[in-house]
Amino acid sequence: MRPLLLVLLVLACAAPAVAQRLGATRGGEQDQAYRAMNQGEILPLGEIRARINVPGARFIGVEFDGRIYRLKFMRGSEMIWIDVDARTGRVVGRQ
């Protein structure tokens, strides 16, 4: 019985470190954007948001793929996506 308890204790202690390592290797959108912004490769999201206005719509969130910010807005029951070049701030797509 004791060996099982020891294994469970070791796993419980190791889980946070393993999860942190996995997250660091996969890299999140937020980390990727932060690094690119600090290196001057892209514009900050706040600046992009200040440039993009969708009348009558509420800002829902953003996705980032390394070069494109995809801003999501909601107007009534309609979802609107605006794709913006992260380096220039130019709108490159709208759905």
One Martini backbone bead per residue (centre of mass of N, CA, C, O) as a GRO file, in nm:
protein
   95
    1MET     BB    1   0.056   0.063  -0.020
    2ARG     BB    2   0.294   0.265   0.001
    3PRO     BB    3   0.394   0.277  -0.294
    4LEU     BB    4   0.135   0.406  -0.404
    5LEU     BB    5   0.150   0.665  -0.237
    6LEU     BB    6   0.423   0.758  -0.350
    7VAL     BB    7   0.340   0.780  -0.646
    8LEU     BB    8   0.112   0.987  -0.605
    9LEU     BB    9   0.290   1.207  -0.481
   10VAL     BB   10   0.484   1.244  -0.718
   11LEU     BB   11   0.270   1.316  -0.931
   12ALA     BB   12   0.151   1.564  -0.785
   13CYS     BB   13   0.424   1.727  -0.786
   14ALA     BB   14   0.487   1.706  -1.107
   15ALA     BB   15   0.247   1.825  -1.270
   16PRO     BB   16   0.308   2.134  -1.285
   17ALA     BB   17   0.582   2.108  -1.436
   18VAL     BB   18   0.477   1.960  -1.683
   19ALA     BB   19   0.264   2.169  -1.770
   20GLN     BB   20   0.463   2.401  -1.808
   21ARG     BB   21   0.638   2.268  -2.024
   22LEU     BB   22   0.417   2.221  -2.233
   23GLY     BB   23   0.334   2.520  -2.264
   24ALA     BB   24   0.618   2.623  -2.356
   25THR     BB   25   0.640   2.447  -2.617
   26ARG     BB   26   0.373   2.538  -2.753
   27GLY     BB   27   0.268   2.799  -2.708
   28GLY     BB   28   0.103   3.087  -2.691
   29GLU     BB   29  -0.052   3.349  -2.825
   30GLN     BB   30   0.030   3.549  -2.606
   31ASP     BB   31   0.336   3.493  -2.602
   32GLN     BB   32   0.388   3.544  -2.900
   33ALA     BB   33   0.289   3.837  -2.906
   34TYR     BB   34   0.472   3.952  -2.687
   35ARG     BB   35   0.742   3.895  -2.821
   36ALA     BB   36   0.690   4.041  -3.091
   37MET     BB   37   0.634   4.319  -2.968
   38ASN     BB   38   0.911   4.352  -2.813
   39GLN     BB   39   1.067   4.319  -3.107
   40GLY     BB   40   0.893   4.496  -3.327
   41GLU     BB   41   0.706   4.311  -3.529
   42ILE     BB   42   0.445   4.420  -3.382
   43LEU     BB   43   0.151   4.536  -3.292
   44PRO     BB   44  -0.039   4.623  -3.056
   45LEU     BB   45  -0.354   4.548  -2.973
   46GLY     BB   46  -0.446   4.831  -2.879
   47GLU     BB   47  -0.386   4.964  -3.154
   48ILE     BB   48  -0.569   4.791  -3.325
   49ARG     BB   49  -0.835   4.849  -3.171
   50ALA     BB   50  -0.829   5.161  -3.228
   51ARG     BB   51  -0.864   5.118  -3.551
   52ILE     BB   52  -1.110   4.924  -3.492
   53ASN     BB   53  -1.451   4.966  -3.616
   54VAL     BB   54  -1.783   4.837  -3.527
   55PRO     BB   55  -2.079   4.934  -3.571
   56GLY     BB   56  -2.285   4.802  -3.316
   57ALA     BB   57  -2.047   4.642  -3.186
   58ARG     BB   58  -1.903   4.381  -2.991
   59PHE     BB   59  -1.628   4.292  -2.833
   60ILE     BB   60  -1.496   3.955  -2.778
   61GLY     BB   61  -1.208   3.893  -2.936
   62VAL     BB   62  -0.887   3.716  -2.994
   63GLU     BB   63  -0.662   3.609  -3.245
   64PHE     BB   64  -0.328   3.449  -3.298
   65ASP     BB   65  -0.073   3.342  -3.565
   66GLY     BB   66   0.190   3.564  -3.593
   67ARG     BB   67   0.038   3.783  -3.822
   68ILE     BB   68  -0.272   3.761  -3.730
   69TYR     BB   69  -0.543   3.937  -3.635
   70ARG     BB   70  -0.856   3.816  -3.488
   71LEU     BB   71  -1.140   3.990  -3.470
   72LYS     BB   72  -1.428   3.979  -3.251
   73PHE     BB   73  -1.774   4.037  -3.322
   74MET     BB   74  -2.104   4.156  -3.200
   75ARG     BB   75  -2.423   4.178  -3.385
   76GLY     BB   76  -2.635   4.052  -3.224
   77SER     BB   77  -2.627   3.742  -3.408
   78GLU     BB   78  -2.367   3.854  -3.540
   79MET     BB   79  -2.060   3.747  -3.662
   80ILE     BB   80  -1.743   3.925  -3.666
   81TRP     BB   81  -1.450   3.921  -3.873
   82ILE     BB   82  -1.121   4.069  -3.833
   83ASP     BB   83  -0.839   4.093  -4.035
   84VAL     BB   84  -0.501   4.176  -3.915
   85ASP     BB   85  -0.207   4.304  -3.969
   86ALA     BB   86   0.041   4.307  -3.725
   87ARG     BB   87   0.252   4.505  -3.865
   88THR     BB   88   0.044   4.735  -4.006
   89GLY     BB   89  -0.291   4.732  -3.949
   90ARG     BB   90  -0.416   4.598  -4.189
   91VAL     BB   91  -0.688   4.506  -4.352
   92VAL     BB   92  -0.737   4.153  -4.490
   93GLY     BB   93  -1.029   4.080  -4.355
   94ARG     BB   94  -1.387   3.974  -4.386
   95GLN     BB   95  -1.689   3.796  -4.219
   0.00000   0.00000   0.00000
